[in-house]
């Protein structure tokens, strides 16, 4: 006979606590994501596109099913493989995935060991195909592509983890490309920790530009990057593909001299009180030694209050906007940093603990897929009042996923009885209605 652990509460001895409530779920809101999955064809893309070199074909859980399970775990906030054991017979997960029991931690971990470069490439292809499905549901005339790298700190002896002098720790140095207007992660590439920021950036971005240029004729594409991506090859790539760009330049002697000339001219025209805050914008044509042609450089010269000198910001661009608007466009790239931060906090982008590099690269791609499901879900399904807010994934989980529910089985149906006191019932039903209204992608 099993003993039941039960505790009395100090605030009221009549109140007792135990875990014998039965087959309840705390993640009933995942039913919304499964509906969204059905409408957008995500699981089918994984089933058809995943490539894993695995000689075992009689396993209870196929490799594609394991990937899909991992993605739903990430959506619910269960990022480690060993949490699959606790979720083994969880009613929502087993219903969504059509299983009597979920794949266990050893099964999930075996996929990590089987992942290779072909697996990573197939996950990238699935991500692109899924983004195309989402784009078909909500076409956009503009995309703002933000490129940036990130620091993923590691522990232990992990393959290709290396010391990065800029971040002053050991880890990976991945490269990301987001569309900041939608929050979609267009591409991610896990790299060794000691590579320079712009290493391979042209080859990284080129197929994405080619793809979207072929996908939508006449679409406006803009690219932003910080000074780590001030690479002539990237300027040329954008110019050849009719992509607007605004990339910050590192200051050098020639640029500083030009900036100082403008400061002197500005001060002659306007009497600025010493120590008062001041800012102005200008531009000039500039050709660095490594460039094949001169390009437009926009400059913001700003003096903070209480300081004597102006601080220049140099941005190379092919945009025809006024200098001030080009600077504002560039400064909005802070959105990119928030997207990477959300990837870390919401989907554990940086929790890559496998010893093998390919296993970690596959883990990152799976997390990117989960992130893009959420981005599409937010953009296409959430009520307008929530869609317009910048909701972190933790907030969405709290409002829409972490809903208590009980599975009741009848002769013909599986009925989920959700918490009657849920504060967000109206949001839940509105979201479900929006999902049902989505057209099925062709």
Secondary structure by P-SEA (a helix, b strand, c coil): cbbbbbbbbccccccccccccccccccccaaaaaaaaaaaaaaaaaacccccccccccccccaaaaaaaaaaaaaaccccccccccccccaaaaaaacccccccaaaaaaaaaaccaaaaaaaaaaaaaaaaaaaaaccccbbbbbbbbbbbbbcccccccccccccccbbbbbbbbbccccccccbbbbbccccccccccccccaaaaaaaaaaccbbbbbbbbccccccaaaaaaaaaacccbbbbbcccaaaaaaaaaaaaaaaaaccccccccccccccbbbbcccccbbbbbbbbbbbcccccbbbbbbbbbcccccaaaaaaaaaacaaaaaaaaaaaaaccccccccccaaaaaaaaaaaaaaaaaaaaaaacccccccccccccaaaaaaccccbbbbbbbcccccccccccccccaaaaaaaaaaaaaccccc
